Amino acid sequence: MAEIIAGVGVAASVIQLVQFSGDILISGYGFIAKVSRAPVELRELLAESAALNSILAQLQSLGESSVDPDDALQSLQKLGVFKECHDLLALIERSITACQQVEGSSARNLGRRLIWPFKERETKEAMQRFHRLRGLLSTAVSTSSA
């Protein structure tokens, strides 16, 4: 019984991450559509977020098609991969929020447009984290599919 409960916990974590990453993509691409000169780094981070969302959706499908909890998903949960995915996506969400325009505040909006909240080093670190997480999740998808 504990294995089934643990499996539901992992499945719920994956579903929440798919929804969260989808919300971030909607917000981020909506921001890019409104701003003529959106930061290139934001586009890159959103592309990585979309790739992560795709892999998480694959994991969700695998989790829904299986009755028994999958060892690969359980291992990812124990290693904190899903928490790290959430933390990284929350970082992207905060950066989008920091750039979004405030209705009726043109001076504040000018500053938000000019200042991207990430430094080059922070963007590179986030990209490296995305690549590492995508690798781990892709391996889990491959393992679960086999």
Sequence and secondary structure as in RCSB ss.txt:
>XXXX:A:sequence
MAEIIAGVGVAASVIQLVQFSGDILISGYGFIAKVSRAPVELRELLAESAALNSILAQLQSLGESSVDPDDALQS
LQKLGVFKECHDLLALIERSITACQQVEGSSARNLGRRLIWPFKERETKEAMQRFHRLRGLLSTAVSTSSA
>XXXX:A:secstr
 HHHHHHHHHHHHHHHHHHHHHHHHHHHHHHHHH TT  HHHHHHHHHHHHHHHHHHHHHHHHHH SS  HHHHH
HHHHTHHHHHHHHHHHHHHHHHHHS  TT HHHHHHHHH  SS HHHHHHHHHHHHHHHHHHHHHHHHHH 
